[in-house]
Amino acid sequence: MSRRFPPLAGLQAFLAVARTTSFSQASEVLHISQSSISRQILQLENHFRTTLFLRTTRRVVLTDAGQRLLPYIEQLVALLLQADQVVMQQPQSVTLRVHPSLAIRWLMPRLPEFYREHPHVRVNLDTAWSRRPDFELEGIEGMIEYGVGSWPNLTEDRLWEEHLTPVCRPGLVDDLASRGSLDGLVLLHMDRNHETWERWAERAQISLAGARHLVFDTLDLAVTAAQQGQGLALADLALVGAAVRGGLLVQAHPVRLDAGAGYSLIAPKASSRLDGFSRLREWLKQQAEATRRELSEMSNP
């Protein structure tokens, strides 16, 4: 006698709840209501004729049966995602999560070249930056992440280290390197506690006394304000190099601050088996190498 196949929606809900240990967080990941999650889990429990989760006041935990089921569901979801890529080869779709500023300032201007080289691969940019994704459940193949490195259970390709330097519109500031302070200038940045500017000022041996501060949500907004002449932005040269070379911005001071972090392409190991992602991965590594070379060739003002 043939057995019925477990409900696919229930399997997806099971994996989301198992990973988030929360029905409400699972509903956010899958973009469905919490009641739908509960209903799908109940259907799955009815199918297997056993309880898969124990509900507590703070979170849900897997039962012994749920723990035995979890690795099989993870393998099944990975296989289904691979099958989807095989069937949808024309065109292949790759979803990459990336910070909005990185997308606008570095990636998007370069993507036309990728499409010319790989016309059968379509890149979808996901700029939701509130948290690291659940790659499998959200259908995201990779992510350009900022940090010091070391992401367990993920592949990592280091792209570049962040080096920060003040930039502004040409003519806004004359001979900043000879000044002892930034008194009267407007500093544009993202961190509300001014820590990054303070680190740079310490390295440059210059005082921040008398400077005013404008804080933005993203680096791109701060850099755009700098291009409009609103002040000095402390920016990663990798992201503003094109604007500097194009004359929209100038390096206002020769000192560059090593931020102690950088950008990496991270991905689940299953993504490396997808042709579209593998092509994008190699191309990103080439672009990053070219960016590092451009930065080393940029002369200080």
HELIX and SHEET records of a PDB file:
HELIX    1   1 LEU A    8  THR A   20  1                                  13    
HELIX    2   2 PHE A   23  LEU A   30  1                                   8    
HELIX    3   3 GLN A   34  PHE A   48  1                                  15    
HELIX    4   4 ASP A   64  VAL A   87  1                                  24    
HELIX    5   5 PRO A  100  LEU A  102  1                                   3    
HELIX    6   6 ALA A  103  LEU A  107  3                                   5    
HELIX    7   7 LEU A  111  GLU A  117  1                                   7    
HELIX    8   8 PHE A  135  GLU A  138  1                                   4    
HELIX    9   9 LEU A  176  SER A  178  5                                   3    
HELIX   10  10 GLU A  195  ALA A  204  1                                  10    
HELIX   11  11 LEU A  219  GLN A  227  1                                   9    
HELIX   12  12 LEU A  237  ARG A  245  1                                   9    
HELIX   13  13 LYS A  269  ARG A  273  5                                   5    
HELIX   14  14 ASP A  275  GLU A  297  1                                  23    
SHEET    1   A 2 PHE A  53  ARG A  55  0                                        
SHEET    2   A 2 VAL A  60  LEU A  62 -1                                        
SHEET    1   B 8 VAL A 121  ASP A 126  0                                        
SHEET    2   B 8 GLN A  92  ARG A  97  1                                        
SHEET    3   B 8 GLY A 142  GLY A 147  1                                        
SHEET    4   B 8 LEU A 257  PRO A 268 -1                                        
SHEET    5   B 8 LEU A 154  CYS A 168 -1                                        
SHEET    6   B 8 LEU A 232  ASP A 236 -1                                        
SHEET    7   B 8 VAL A 186  HIS A 189  1                                        
SHEET    8   B 8 ARG A 212  VAL A 215  1                                        
SHEET    1   C 6 VAL A 121  ASP A 126  0                                        
SHEET    2   C 6 GLN A  92  ARG A  97  1                                        
SHEET    3   C 6 GLY A 142  GLY A 147  1                                        
SHEET    4   C 6 LEU A 257  PRO A 268 -1                                        
SHEET    5   C 6 LEU A 154  CYS A 168 -1                                        
SHEET    6   C 6 VAL A 250  GLN A 251 -1                                        
END                                                                             
